[in-house]
Amino acid sequence: ANNNSEETNDAPTLGMHIRHGDKFPSRERIQLEEFFPFAKAFIQAYPEGTIYLATDSALVYHQIQQSWTTGDDDSIGQQLRVVVQPNVQGLSRNDTAAFDLGVSKHRTNVEALTDILALSKCNYLLHGWSAMTEAVFFLNPKLIDNAIDLEMDWTLDITKELQDVAKLDYFKYLLLGGGEMTPLMRKLKLRLP
């Protein structure tokens, strides 16, 4: 992902697909707070890294800018670089689907396809279940090994909290290019690249 600026940044890019607009109430939304520890781990591993945000919610980007960059212990700080597709019209401010906002279907399709292409160029991906994510993997099958599905239940015999810890441990394992597996990762017998 590239923000088309004069500067080039060869550091890795984390793609985050955060779907909020039309997901609720048919499926539970992945709250922004669930993405935060992964984004923080990414920036700690790659201080020059960039996050590409693909979302259908105008509120998500605003919340990231307001709460993730404060510089306190519970934030990432000012070094956070979040890139979004410019001039997106298909952004919801509530539960309305992008296709129901009154924006032309062609425009919202182009915006969705642009996000898919940009996400496919990222080094890592955080996502939930969506057809957009499937399209990203179709364009870049190698990204599957560097992606974390925040909606997937990894196992039924541990709590959601432990699953969240295991997902974050596994993401850090990916960021560091391997290394020592945690006991929880071994317990879950994760398929490692």
Helices and strands as residue ranges (DSSP letters): E 13-18, H 32-45, E 50-55, H 58-67, E 82-84, G 98-100, H 105-120, E 124-127, H 131-139, G 141-146, E 147-149, H 160-175, H 183-188
